[in-house]
Amino acid sequence: MDDVIFEEFKGTGNMEIVLDRKLADKRTFPSIDINRSGTRKEELLFPKQTFSACGF
């Protein structure tokens, strides 16, 4: 049943959050790895100049 639900919703998610064990061990919550986390639509959050300045 979980596979059926997963297949139904696969591709609809917009955000990928990566957790960091080292931060959790330090009792830092939420223990999100900001550099590895992101969204598919980051280009809509910032002006184009921001991405071109960063080399994206």
C-alpha positions as CSV (number, residue, x, y, z in Angstrom):
1,M,0.0,0.0,0.0
2,D,2.8,2.4,0.8
3,D,4.3,1.9,-2.7
4,V,0.9,2.8,-4.3
5,I,0.7,6.0,-2.3
6,F,4.3,6.8,-3.0
7,E,3.8,6.4,-6.8
8,E,0.7,8.6,-6.7
9,F,2.5,11.5,-5.1
10,K,6.0,11.0,-6.6
11,G,6.9,14.1,-8.5
12,T,4.4,16.4,-6.8
13,G,6.8,17.4,-4.0
14,N,8.5,20.7,-4.3
15,M,10.9,20.6,-1.4
16,E,13.8,18.3,-0.5
17,I,15.0,18.6,3.1
18,V,18.2,16.9,4.1
19,L,18.7,16.3,7.8
20,D,22.1,16.5,9.5
21,R,23.0,13.9,12.2
22,K,25.8,16.1,13.6
23,L,23.3,18.9,14.3
24,A,20.8,16.5,15.8
25,D,23.6,15.1,18.1
26,K,24.3,18.7,19.2
27,R,20.6,19.0,20.0
28,T,20.1,21.7,17.3
29,F,16.6,21.5,16.0
30,P,15.5,21.5,13.3
31,S,18.7,19.8,12.2
32,I,18.4,20.7,8.5
33,D,21.4,20.8,6.3
34,I,20.7,24.1,4.5
35,N,23.4,23.6,1.9
36,R,22.0,20.3,0.7
37,S,18.3,21.1,1.0
38,G,16.4,23.0,-1.6
39,T,13.4,23.3,-3.8
40,R,12.8,22.7,-7.5
41,K,11.6,26.3,-8.0
42,E,14.5,28.2,-6.4
43,E,14.7,30.4,-9.4
44,L,11.3,31.8,-8.6
45,L,12.4,32.9,-5.1
46,F,15.2,35.1,-6.1
47,P,15.9,37.6,-8.9
48,K,17.9,36.3,-11.9
49,Q,20.9,38.5,-10.9
50,T,21.3,36.5,-7.7
51,F,21.7,33.2,-9.5
52,S,24.0,34.6,-12.2
53,A,26.2,36.1,-9.5
54,C,26.5,32.7,-7.8
55,G,27.3,30.9,-11.1
56,F,24.0,29.1,-11.5
